[in-house]
Amino acid sequence: MDALLATIAGIIVGAIFTLIKLPIPAPPYLPGVMGVVGVYLGGHMGNYVMTFLR
């Protein structure tokens, strides 16, 4: 459900920025998107490691 709401919010924000002729506030290239994915996965890996260190 969170992913759906985030997607809807992103679509609305992207449309608003386009309508007022501003650059879209997101990484325009695949490396930028993959950087965000990497941070997300790294956070999950950190939680996984911390579970074993307790």
N, C-alpha and C positions, 0 to 999 in steps of 0.2 A: 504494500500500500504506500509506503514511504517513497519508493522509486517512482510510482505512478504520479504521486503529488509533485515530486521534484521535476519530473518530465513536463507535467502540465505548467508548472511555474516557469520552467525554462522556456517553453514555447511562448508563453505570454510575455515574458521579459524580452525575448528575442524579437517578437513582433512589435512591441512598444519601441524598442531601440531602433528598429528598422523604420517605423513610421515617423519618428522624430529625427531620422537621418544621423544617428550616432553609430559609431562602430560597435559591433556586438561584443559584450563583455565576456568573451570566452576565448580560449586559445584557438587560433584559426588553423593550426596545423596539427597533424597527427602526433608529432613529438610532444606537443603541449598537452594533448589529451592523454597520451601515454604516461606523461609525468604525473598527472592527477591520479591515474589508475595505479601507478607505482606507489604513490603516497598512501593511497587507500589500502593496497595489499601489504605494504610495510607496516601499517598500523595494526592490521590483523595478525601479521607474523609476530610483532612485538607482544601483543596480548597472548598469543600462543606460547611464546618463550617464557613470559612472566608466569604463566600457569604452571610450568614445570619447575621454575625456580622457587616456588613457594614451599 
